[in-house]
Structure formats: C-alpha cells, structure tokens
C-alpha cells in the first residue's frame, strides 16, 4: 500500500512539474534606443521551446546591430553581465561605425564576409533592381555554407561562443544577415523547430521597422525600391542558406561537424548553454532512488557543470540524443552508502550468532573457563525493485574469546573479533573493516542447565570504510573513505528445557544497534558526492529456538548435532538512508534491504574429545526480497 502511495505521489508531482514547465517563460530583454535590433536569441517575448522538452535559456547569447548605444542603453548593457563581444563586420564597416565597448567585456573581430575565398566584399556591391538585391541576399546566405573562408570564420565564432562561461553578444552592422545566420544555427543546435527559427529571423523586420522606414523615406523612390530588400530580411534569404546546408551536407549536424569543423563536444557545450530540459529521458516513469538520481541529473543543468567542457555536460547531452539515461540515474546518488550502513547495522546479529555456541557455559564446571575461536563467512543478496537497485553483502570474520562459569547460575563471556565486509549495489562497492569487542553474561534463575534464564550482551567496535562507485556514462569513478563506530546490545529472556535427551532453548529478546559513520567527500569524478554523517539506529524484536540433540558417540569423540531457527522483526522505521550533496544540491538514497521481517535457520554439529571441541555450522536466512547463507568453523578448549 505504501509503495503504491509513493508511486502515485511521484506521478502526481511529475504531472505538476510538467504542467508548470508547459507555462511560457516570459523574457524581459530590454529594448534599446540606439541599437534597435538588440535581442536575446532565446526568444522575443517568451523563451522558445525545443525538442526533448527543452526551454531556451535567456541571458546567454545576445544578438545585435552595431554597438551604438545611448548613455542609458550603455548602462543597461553593462548590467547584463556580457563578458565577450564578437564583431562579425569587415574592417571598413568597423572604421565607419566603431563599437562602443561594454564594461568588463572582451572584444574580438571575426570578419565573416572579408574572409571569402574569392576575396569579394559584398558590402560594396551595387544593384540595378530589387530582384538583384534579393538574389544577392540569397546568394550571401548560400555562401555562409559553401564558401570555405566564411565557414572557417563561423567555425572560429562558434568555438569562441562555446569557450566563455558567461553572457556573450555577437553582431554585424544591421544585426540581420551574418548575425541572423549565427542565431539560426544556434537555435538549430538547441532544437528549436524550423518555423520558430524562421519567425525569429523575420523578427528583424519588426525590431528595425522605424529605422528602415526613415531610411527609405530619405531615399528617392526609385532607389528605395531597389534597396528596400537589403534593409530588411525575407524568408527566402535564410531558406537559401538552409537549403544549401541540405544540398551540401545533408543535415545541419553534418554542416557543423564537416563544414565548420566543430567537435561533438563543442556542439554539446553550446546546446548545454542554450537549453534547459524540463525533464530527462524516462524520468517520468521513475520512482525511488532512480527518480532521485534523475532529478539530481536534471538540476545539475543549472550548475557550473552544464554548458561547459565537462564530462557531465557531454553525458547529459548524449543521453538526450540517445533517449535514455543509461542507468546513471541509479548510480549517481550513492545508494551503496545506504546499503553499507544497513549492512553494518545488522552486524551485531552476526556477532551474537557467532558467540552463541559458547554463550551458556553449561558445559563448564563452576570456576572453569573455555577459550574459543570462530571463523565465519556469510552472503546476503537483496533483489532490486522500483525503489532501489539490487545489493549484495559478503562478510568474513574471525572471533576469539573466553567463557567462564562463575556459579551454578552465572556465566560470562568476552570476545575480540574482526569482520571484513564487502557491500555492492548500484554500480558501487563499499569495504567495511570492522574491529570489535563483545561481552555478555547469562543468568539462570534456577541454574544454567535448566529453567528460566536471562542473557545480555553488548558490543562496540571501530569501522574503517572505503567506497568506490563506477558512475558510467563517461563520468568516471568516485572514491571515498571514512571511519566510525558501531555499538549494540541485546537482552533476551529464555527457557532451557531438557526433554527426552534433547535440550530445547526458546528465547525472546530486544536488540538495538547504533552506527555513527563520519561524513566524507568522494574524489575522482565531477559527480563525486559530499556524503553526510550517518547516525542510524536499528531496533528489533528477536525470537530464537535452539535445539541440541542427544550426544552421539563416534569412537572417542562425542558428536552433538543441533538446529537453530530465528526470527527478527524491526521495530519502528526499518529503512536506512544516506544523504549527500553535490554543488549545493541534495540527494537522498534508500538501502535496497528494507525487510521488516527476517528469518534464519541452520544446522550445526559439535565434536568433543575431552577438553577439546570442534564444530561447524551452516545456515540460511532471508525475508522479503533478501536471501542468503552463512557458515562457520569453531574450536575451543576448556581449562
């Protein structure tokens, strides 16, 4: 029921987000008196939408005619954060109308027309008719594609636009032809549809209408008719260039790569600057850890990693093109850190299981003690779900200890041990070296051999933590290390009953484990996380039944077989989480193991020869989506 509710809420939130994203993004680009064709390429009144549920970013690339601002215009320009200006004019145009510089902005002249392979300067061509003017404008746009010299300069321009991490401005004299082609190419990279690109191109006629009308009015009517096509734009101009792209290269992408020499990485950097995607491929259908990871990847679009030559930007833009996040959404959040914390919180149960054969002291006389050692190995796997990727846990450990019987009713024990754990999940692996001390005591209200009994144990240890996460998608490997403490205690009430040569020992108890793992910062990847401190507590009720069968003689040895079954139920919240941060963004992940109920069972045998005892056990455990097994070897000597 809870999972269905989470799924419903996730779908609802995504629907709300989608509805919000569908609302137009209003632009407040200033209109300038001295530069009438100054505007944001993101749109005129609202930001353009793009393919793949994207929206153009405002304040990234501005286009304009020559920089001849009024004083108030200049103050406005200085407030826009423009750091680079690209003047696409010829030297003669610049000499006639020099730019007024914007504070804090670099200036670069990239002469588009003056770099034609023919050496012709189309700014100095005369016309006999309007048709000649139109034909020239169409040919100019074709030359943007066909002329090697122009392509070379456009290649320089787009590489420069990609390299600056700030607002930028490009312009020519009228801000409509060289500038118009540049804007159209950028919008095409962004994924703006053809009709919108054309509408933006033609918007020049609206922006410059007053100036064009005044110019034409000052000309003789016959000359005005000839030169009118030069003062504005027509759809055929831009279309001529676009048709040339198709004819020469087959697609805009080929024009960019083959014609302009742009790398795929540069194209992706430009697109990252131009577009913010409201949702990522497959994001709407995700819940749990994957949904959190996808949202983190989406929000990273508004960080320093987006629109730059970063591994993240290349990955994200590739994922947009491929239509899939490629599993990175499940790996980026650091689920393995939650999995490792969950694993550690269950280690106290492992310690108690290891010491159990030597917990009672019933095989000892009063004042006698037994030295013992135990070697254990275990595995637990948890299947993946919609909420978390699968995880697996491996552990190997060694424990040495002593048990002493102080009276007919009291025994105590102490042990020192080491456990090496390995936890894998969601592309990550965490190694947990756990060194611990365990103490315990048992009190029989009648005697230790039979009747009501009380058993208590406590443990404390040091955790050395190392992690490695392969993020996929070319994002590298994030590594981290930390340390912390793990403590725990168990109190159980039981009853020991010899029946027909067998000994039955049922018990009920309460167990608590507490983990304090220090926070740390991963290294080795742009998406390395700042992992928070993890302070978690696990409380559970436990029930166990141990049965020891009658001894079986085998030569001089005495064999005592036994079975054990157990049940543990988590009290309160059974989910273990990890919290991390990346560039000011929060990410939370839940452990794959979330079973409230866990069952265990096993068989064992202890062989004794005088004071020497050797034993072995094998068992299985599971619950919900988790399943595993364990085994151990034991040896002891009584003194």
N, C-alpha and C positions, 0 to 999 in steps of 0.2 A: 504494500500500500504506500509506504514512504517513498520507495523508488518511483512508483507511478506519479506521485505528487511532485517529486523533484523533476521528473521528465516534463510534466505538464507546465511547471513553473518555468523551466528552461525554454520550452517552446513559446510560452507566453511572453517572456522577456525578450526573446529574439524577434517575435512579431512586433512588439512595441518598438524595439530598436529599428526594425526595418521600416515601420511606419514613420518613425522620426527621421530616418535617413532619406525617405522619399520627399520630405519637405524641401522646397527650394532654399538654397543657401544664398542669401542676399549679399551683394557686393556693394561696397561703399567707396569704390575707386573715385578719387577726386577728378573733377573736370577742371582743366587748366585754361586760362585765358590766352596765354602766349604759346601754347602747344596743344592745339585743338584735337590732334589725333593721338593724344596720350591715353592709354588704357591698359588694363590688365588682360593678359591673354586667357585668363580663366573664364572670362565672360564679360558681358556688357552690364546687365543689371543683376543677373543671378549666375552662380557658378554652373558651368556645363557639367552634365553627367557624362560618364564614359562607359565603355564596355566593362564587363565584370563587376557591375555595381560600384563603380567609382565616381568620385566627385572631384572636379578640378580644384586645386589649391589656389587660393588667392595670395597676392603679395609675394609671388615667387619670380615671375617674369613679366616685365612691363615692356610695351612697345610704344613707339612714338615717332613723330616727325622730328625735325632738328630741334635741339635743345635751346630754345629761345624763350625762357620763362620770364614772366614778370617777377617783381620782387616778392609778391605774395605767392606766386607759383613756386619760386625757388624755396621759400620757407616750407611749403607743402612737400616738395620733393625731398628736402633734407630730412623730413620726418618719417619717410617711408623705409628707411634702412637699406637703401640701394647702395651696394658696395662695388659694383662693376658696371661700366658703360661700354657698349660696343657700337662704334660708329661705322656703319656699312657704306659710307659715301666715298666718292673719289676725292683726291686732294684738291681739285678745283672747286668742288662743292663745299668742302670744308673751309677753304680760303674765303669763299663768298659769304658763308654763314657759319662762323665758328660756334662751337658748343659753349654754353655756359655750364661750368662744372658744378656737380653736386658734391657737397661736403662729405669727405670720407670715402669717396668712390674712385676707383681706378678708371683710367681711360685707355681704350685700345681701338685703333683704326683697323678694320678688316675690310679692305676695299674689294667689294664683290665684283662690280662691273669693270673696274680698271684692270682686273686680272684675267680678262677674257683671253683665250688662246689666240684670237685674231688681233687683239690689241685695239679693237674698235671701242669708242666711247659713245654709247647710245644716248647719253645725256646731251650730246651736241648734234643730233640728227634733226634735219628739217623735214616737214611734211607738206604735201600738196593737197591732202584731203583727210577727212575724218577716218575714212577707210584705211589710209596709210598709217594713221596713228594707232588705230585698233590693231592692225596687223603687226605693227612694231611691238605693241604691248604683249600680244600673244606670243610673238617670237622671243621676246625677252624672258617670259616665263618658261618657254621651252628650253632656252639657253641655260637657265638655272639647273637644268637636268643634263643637257647634252654637252655643255661646254666644260672641258676639263679644268680650265682655270677657275671658273666660278665654283665648280664642285670642290676644288681644293680649298677655296676660301670658306665656303659653307662648312666644310669639314673642320677647319680651324675654329669657326664660330661655335659649332655645337660641342666640340670638345671643351672649349673655354666655358660655355654655359654649364657643362656638367661638373667642372672643377671647382666652382665657387659655391661655398655653403652660405649663401645669403641672397637677398633680393638683387636682381640684375635687370638692366634695361638695354635693349637694342633698338637702333633706329637708323633711318636714312633721311633723305631730305623731306619727303612728303609722308613718310611712315606708312606706305601702302603697297609698294611693289617688292623690293628686297625685304623689307620688314614684313610685308604681308605673306610672302612665301615662307619666311622663317617661322612666323606664327602658325601658319597652316601645317608645316612639317611637325612642329612641336605638338600641336593639337592632335595630329595623326598618331604620333608616338603615344600620346596619352590615351588614345582610344575613343576620341570624340567622333561622332558619326559624320559622314560626308556632308549632309545637309547643313548641320550646325557649323562645320568648318567654313562652308561657303557663305553662310549668313554672317559669320564673324568677319570674313574677308570683305564682304559688301558693306559692313557697318561703317567703313571709312567714309562712304558717301554721306551718311548721316552726321558723323562727327565733324566733317570738314565742309558741310553744305554752305555755311555762311561765307567762309573764306573763298570757296570756289565760285560762288555766285558773285562776290565782289570782284574777283579776278576777271571773270568772263565779262562782267559789266564794263570793265575798263578797257576791254579789247574791242576792236572793230568787229561787227557781227560776222563778217566772213572769216576772220581769223579765229574768233571764238568758236565757231562751228568746227573748225579743223582741230583746235587744241583742247576742246572740251573732253574728249576721251582720255587725254593724258592727265587731266587734273583729278579724275576720279578712278574708280575701278569698275570693271564689268565681270560678270561670271565667266565669260569666255577667256579672260586673261588667266585666272587661276586654273580653269579647267584645261587650258592648253598645257600648262606645266604638269598637271596630274595625269593627263593623257600621255605625255611624254615619258613619265615615270613608268606607266604600264607598258608602253611600246619598247622602251629601252631596257627595263629591269624586271618587268612582270609584276612587281609589288613595291610598296613603299619600303618594306623591310629590306629588300634587295638594294634599293636605291641608297638607303642609309649605310648599309654594310659595304656593298661593292662600289657604289658611286662616290660616297663621301668618306669611305674608309673608317666608319665608326665601328667600334667593337660592340659585341653584345652587352658587355658590362657597361659601356658608356650609355647605350640606349636605355638600359635598365636604370642607371643613375638618373637620367633625365626623366624617365617615367615616374620614378620614386619621388622626385621633386614636384612633378606636375599633378600627381593623383593621390588621393587618399581613398582606399577601398573601404566601403561601409561594412562589408562582410567578406570573409575569405572563403575559398572553395571548400564546400562541405561543412562549413561552420554551423549552419542552421540545424543540422541533424545530430550535433554532438551534445553530450552531457558529461558530467563528472570531470575527471582530470583532463580529458581531451578538450572539453569545452573551455576549461580554464586556460589550457595551453594555447588554444586557438585565439582566445581573446587577448592573451598576452602578445602573441604574434601580431595581431591586428593593431593593438595600441602602440606597439613599437614603431609603427609608421610615423608617429609624431615625436620621435626621439632623434638623437644625433646619428643613429644607425641608418636612418632612412634617407634616400636620395643622395647617398654618398657611395664611394667605392668600398663598401663593406660587404662582408660575407652574408650578413643578414639581408641587405637590400637585394643582392643577387639571388639568394634563396627565395625570398618572397616573390619577386617578380617572376622567377622561373615557375614557382608554384601557381601563380595567377595564370600563366600561359598553359601550364600542364593541367590545370583544373583540379589539383589535389595538393594537400599539404604534405603528402608523402610520409605520414607518421610522425613528423616532427612535433605536431601538436601534442602527442602523448609523451614525448621525451623532454620537451623544453622546460617543463615545470619542476622537475626533480622529484618524481614520485618515489624513486629509490630511497630518498632520505626519510620519507614517511614509512616505507616498508622496513627500513633498518630500525627505526625507532620502535615499530610494532614488534619486530623480532626480538629486540633487546628486552622489552617489557615482559616477554614470555620466557626469558631465560631462567628466572628463579624457579619456575616449574621444572625445568631441566635439571637444575642443581638438586632440588629435593628428590626427584626421581632417581638421580644417581646415588644419593646417600641413603635412600630408603632401605636397602638390604641390611644396612648396619645401624639403623636408627633405633631399634628397640633395645638392644643389649640383652635380650632374653637368653642368648647363647652363652652369656658370660656369668661367672660367679661373682658374688659381691667382692669388690676390690680388684677384679680382673679387668684388663683393657685389651682392645684389639686394634692393631694397626691395619689399615686397609688402603687400597688404591683402586681406582676405577678409570677405565678408558671408554669413552662414549663417542658415538657418531650418529648423526640424525639428518633427515631431509624432510622438508615440508614444501609442497607446491600449492599455490593458490591460482585457480583458473582466472583468466581475465573476464571482465564484464564491461557493460556500457560505461561504468563509472571509473574503472581503473584497469590498467594493463596487468597481465599475469605477473606473478612473482615467484621466486624460488629461494629457499633458505637451506644452506648447508652448514653444519657445525661439527667440529671435532674438539674433544676436550679430554683433559686428564685431571683427576682429583685425588688427593691423598689426605688421609685423615685418621683420627683416633676416636674410638668409642670406649667409654669406661662406665662400669656399673658401680654406683656408689652405695646402693642399698637394694633391698628386695623391691622397693617401689620406684627407685630413681636411677636413671642413666643419663649421660650427657655425651655430646659428640662435638667435634670441631674438625673442619677440613679447609684445605687450601687448594685452589684449582685455577686452571687456565682453559679458556674456551676460545677457539678461533672460528669466527663465523663469517660466512660469505652470503650476501643478500643480493639478488639480481632482480631487476624489474624495469620496464620502460626504457631500455637502452642503457641502463646504468648498473653499476656494481659497487657495493659498499663492503669493505672488510672491517669487521669488528673484533678486535683483540680484547678479550675480557678476562681480567685477573681478579679473583675474588676470594673472600673468606666467608665461610659458612659455619654457624654454630647452632646447636639445638639441644633440646632436652626432652625427656619423656618421663611422665609420672603416672604410675598405676595406682589407682585409689585402693585397690586390694593388693595387687602385686603386678609386676611387669608381665608375668606369664598369662594372666587371665583377668578378665573383668574390665571395668571402665577405666579409660586412660585419657590423658591429656598430652598432646605433643605440640611443641612450639619450636620454631626455627627462624633464624634471621640471617641475612647475607648482605654483604656490601662489597663493592668492587669498583675497579677503575676500567674505563673503556677507552681504548685507542681506536680512532675512527678514520678511515681513509676511503674516499669515494672517487669514482671515475664514471663520467657519463658521455657516451658517444651520441651526439645530437643528431647526426645525419644531415642531409641537405647541404653538405659542404660547410657546416657550422663548427666543425672541429670537436675537440674533446675537452670537457670541463672537469677539472680535478680539484678535490678539496680534502682537507684533513682537519680533525678536531679531536677533542677528548671530553670526557665527562665521567659521571658516577652513576652507578646503578645500585639501588638498595631494594630490599624486600623482606617480607616477613609472612609467616603462615602460622595460624593457630587452628588446631583440629581436635575434635573430640571423637574418640573411637571406643571400640569394644573388641577385646580379644577373647575368642571362644574356641577352645579345643573341642572338636566333635569328631568322634569315630576315627581318631588318629590324624585328622586334619585340623588345621588351625585357620579359622576364619577371623578376619580383622576388617570390619567395615569402619568407615570414619566419615565425618562431615566437618568441613572447616571453612575458613576465610583466609584469602591470600591477597596481599597488596604488594605492588611493585611500583617503584618510582624511578624515573630516568631524568637526569639533568645532563643534557648534552650541549656544550658551548656552541654558539653560533660561529660561522666561518664564512670566508669569501672564496669561492671557487676561482680557479685560474685556467687559462689555456683556451678560452673561447670568448668571442664577443658576447655570447649569451650566458656567460658564467654568472651564477647567482650569488647574491648575498643571503646566506641561509641564517635564519633567526635561531636563537636559543630554543631548544626543545625541552620543555619541562612537562612531562606527562606522567600520569598516574593510572594504573590499571588495578581495579578491584574486582574480585571474583569469588564466587562460592565454589567449593570443591567437594566432591564426593569420591571416595575410593573404596575398593574392596580387594584385599589381598588374601589369597588362599595358598597356604603351604600344605602340600600333601605329605603323607607318611613317608619317612625315610626308606630308601631302597638300598640294600647292601649290594655292592659290586666289588667283590674282593675285600680289600682292606678299606675301601672307600665307602662313604655313606653319601648317597645322592638324595637331595631333597628338591623335587620339582615344585613349581608353583605357577600360579597365574595371577594376573592383576588386571583389573578394569577400572577405569576412572572417567569422571565427568567433571567438566569445569564450565561454569556459566558466568559470563561477565556481568557485573552489576553497573548500572549507570550507562554512560556513553562508552560504547565499545570501539568507536572509530578513532584511529590515530592519524593525525595530520602533520604536515610540515608547512611552514610559512617562509617565503623567500621574497626577495626584492631584486629588481633589475631596472636600473635607470629611473628610479622613482616609481616604478610600477610594482604592485603587489601580486603575488601568485600563491595560491594555496593548493596543496595536493593531499589526497587521502590515500592511506595504505590499501593495498589490494586485500589484505587479510582483514575482514570485518565480521567474522563469525562470532556470534554471541555464545554459541554452544560448541564445545569441543569434546570429543570422545577419544578415549585411548584404551588400548588393550595390549597385553603381551604375555609371553610365557618366559619362564626362567628356570634355571637349574643351578644348584649349589652343590659342589662336591667337597667333602671334608675328609681329611686324613689327619687325625689328631688335632693339633692346633692350627693346621694349615687348611685354608678353604679357597677353592677356585670356583668361579661361577661365570655364567653367560646369560644374556637375555636378548630377546628380540621382540619388537612390538610394532604396532601401527597406531596411527592417530589420524583424526580427521573430523570434519564438520563443515557443513555448508559446501563451499567451493574449494576447501582445503583438504589435502590428503598427504600423508607422509608415513615414514617408518623410522625406526631407530634401533640401535643395537649397542651392546656393551659387553665388556670383559671385566671381571672383578677378581681381586685376590686379597687375602687377608691372613693375618697371623695373630693368634691370641697369646697373651702373656699373663 
